[in-house]
């Protein structure tokens, strides 16, 4: 599980805006989230594309909204990971048609309750507003192919860094 999700987790972590959190994304947490989602590579690629489109204005709006919803240490660990969780949830609903079964509550469970339902729902809503409430332009075959190639390059790089041989 950990090896097969390491590349995608590293890929998503590289696309989380650095201003989202004072600490870097937690790769093992992202691996767990990806594993529990059980998504096809296309959905993970779309989540990366969504993360890549987020602007600094989005981050400001998002942090303001989350601070209104909860008592979070806004500089603490976990801020970036909720962005990845929400992007994966949006991608799963779009690519894998899991709209009904993938609620904010189910996504909270996927993250072991680390993120609350309100925070997840608000993050998804703000992300969709950021991309103009449409994913058609972001999910073209060309863009998904490029993102999957990028994810594979990231996986290969991480494997070389860790001295993992391909099976």
C-alpha positions as CSV (number, residue, x, y, z in Angstrom):
1,X,0.0,0.0,0.0
2,X,2.6,2.5,1.0
3,X,4.8,2.0,-2.1
4,X,1.9,2.2,-4.6
5,X,0.6,5.4,-3.1
6,X,3.9,7.1,-2.5
7,X,4.2,8.6,-6.1
8,X,0.6,9.9,-6.2
9,X,1.0,11.3,-2.6
10,X,4.2,13.0,-3.5
11,X,2.6,14.4,-6.7
12,X,-0.3,15.9,-4.8
13,X,1.9,17.2,-2.0
14,X,4.0,19.1,-4.7
15,X,0.8,20.8,-5.9
16,X,-0.6,22.0,-2.6
17,X,0.0,25.7,-2.4
18,X,2.9,26.4,0.0
19,X,1.0,29.3,1.6
20,X,-1.8,26.8,2.7
21,X,0.1,25.7,5.8
22,X,3.2,26.6,7.8
23,X,4.3,22.9,7.6
24,X,4.8,20.8,4.5
25,X,2.1,18.3,3.6
26,X,2.3,15.0,5.5
27,X,3.1,12.4,2.8
28,X,2.0,9.4,5.0
29,X,-1.4,11.0,5.6
30,X,-1.8,11.7,1.9
31,X,-0.9,8.1,1.2
32,X,-3.5,6.8,3.6
33,X,-6.2,9.1,2.1
34,X,-5.3,8.0,-1.5
35,X,-5.3,4.4,-0.4
36,X,-8.7,4.7,1.2
37,X,-10.3,6.5,-1.7
38,X,-9.1,3.7,-4.0
39,X,-9.3,6.0,-7.1
40,X,-8.2,5.4,-10.6
41,X,-5.0,7.3,-11.8
42,X,-7.2,9.7,-13.8
43,X,-9.1,10.8,-10.7
44,X,-5.8,11.4,-8.8
45,X,-4.5,13.3,-11.9
46,X,-7.6,15.5,-11.9
47,X,-7.2,16.2,-8.2
48,X,-3.7,17.4,-9.0
49,X,-5.0,19.7,-11.8
50,X,-7.5,21.1,-9.4
51,X,-4.8,21.8,-6.8
52,X,-2.6,23.4,-9.4
53,X,-5.3,25.9,-10.3
54,X,-5.7,27.3,-6.8
55,X,-4.7,31.0,-6.5
56,X,-3.4,32.9,-3.5
57,X,-6.8,34.7,-3.3
58,X,-8.4,31.2,-3.0
59,X,-6.1,30.4,0.0
60,X,-7.1,33.7,1.7
61,X,-10.8,33.1,1.2
62,X,-10.4,29.5,2.3
63,X,-8.5,30.3,5.5
64,X,-11.0,33.0,6.4
65,X,-13.9,30.5,5.9
66,X,-12.3,27.8,7.9
67,X,-11.4,30.1,10.7
68,X,-15.1,31.1,10.9
69,X,-16.2,27.4,10.9
70,X,-13.8,25.9,13.4
71,X,-11.3,26.5,16.1
72,X,-8.2,25.4,14.2
73,X,-4.7,26.4,14.5
74,X,-4.5,28.0,11.1
75,X,-0.8,27.6,11.0
76,X,-0.8,24.0,12.0
77,X,-0.3,20.7,10.3
78,X,-3.2,19.4,8.2
79,X,-4.2,22.5,6.4
80,X,-2.7,21.4,3.1
81,X,-3.9,17.8,3.5
82,X,-7.6,18.9,3.6
83,X,-7.0,20.6,0.2
84,X,-5.8,17.3,-1.2
85,X,-8.7,15.5,0.4
86,X,-11.3,17.9,-1.1
87,X,-9.7,17.8,-4.5
88,X,-9.7,14.0,-4.4
89,X,-13.4,14.1,-3.4
90,X,-14.3,16.4,-6.2
91,X,-12.3,14.3,-8.7
92,X,-13.9,11.1,-7.5
93,X,-17.4,12.6,-7.9
94,X,-16.5,13.8,-11.4
95,X,-14.5,10.9,-12.9
96,X,-15.9,8.0,-11.0
97,X,-19.4,9.2,-10.5
98,X,-19.4,8.8,-6.7
99,X,-21.5,11.8,-6.0
100,X,-24.2,10.3,-3.8
101,X,-21.9,7.9,-1.8
102,X,-19.1,10.4,-1.3
103,X,-20.4,12.9,1.3
104,X,-18.4,15.1,3.5
105,X,-19.0,12.6,6.3
106,X,-17.6,9.8,4.2
107,X,-14.6,11.9,3.4
108,X,-14.1,12.7,7.1
109,X,-14.1,9.0,7.7
110,X,-11.5,8.5,5.0
111,X,-9.2,10.9,6.8
112,X,-9.8,9.1,10.2
113,X,-11.9,12.1,11.4
114,X,-9.0,14.4,11.1
115,X,-11.1,16.9,9.2
116,X,-14.7,17.8,10.0
117,X,-17.6,17.6,7.6
118,X,-18.2,21.4,7.6
119,X,-14.5,22.1,6.8
120,X,-14.5,19.5,4.0
121,X,-17.8,20.8,2.5
122,X,-16.6,24.4,2.7
123,X,-13.3,23.5,1.1
124,X,-15.0,21.7,-1.8
125,X,-17.4,24.5,-2.3
126,X,-14.7,27.1,-2.4
127,X,-12.6,24.9,-4.8
128,X,-15.5,24.5,-7.2
129,X,-16.1,28.3,-7.1
130,X,-12.4,28.8,-7.8
131,X,-12.6,26.7,-11.0
132,X,-15.8,28.4,-12.1
133,X,-18.1,25.5,-10.9
134,X,-17.0,23.4,-13.9
135,X,-14.5,20.7,-14.4
136,X,-15.0,20.1,-18.1
137,X,-12.1,22.4,-19.0
138,X,-9.9,20.8,-16.4
139,X,-10.6,17.2,-17.3
140,X,-9.6,17.1,-21.0
141,X,-8.0,14.0,-22.2
142,X,-4.8,15.9,-23.0
143,X,-4.6,17.5,-19.5
144,X,-5.3,14.3,-17.7
145,X,-2.7,12.5,-19.8
146,X,-0.1,15.2,-19.0
147,X,-1.0,15.1,-15.2
148,X,-0.7,11.2,-15.2
149,X,2.7,11.5,-16.9
150,X,3.8,14.0,-14.3
151,X,2.5,11.7,-11.5
152,X,4.6,8.9,-13.0
153,X,7.7,11.1,-13.2
154,X,7.2,12.0,-9.6
155,X,6.8,8.4,-8.6
156,X,10.0,7.4,-10.5
157,X,11.9,10.3,-8.8
158,X,10.8,9.2,-5.3
159,X,11.6,5.6,-6.0
160,X,15.1,6.6,-7.1
161,X,15.6,8.8,-4.0
162,X,14.5,5.9,-1.8
163,X,16.4,3.2,-3.7
164,X,13.2,1.3,-4.6
165,X,13.6,-1.0,-7.6
166,X,10.7,-1.3,-10.1
167,X,9.0,-4.7,-9.9
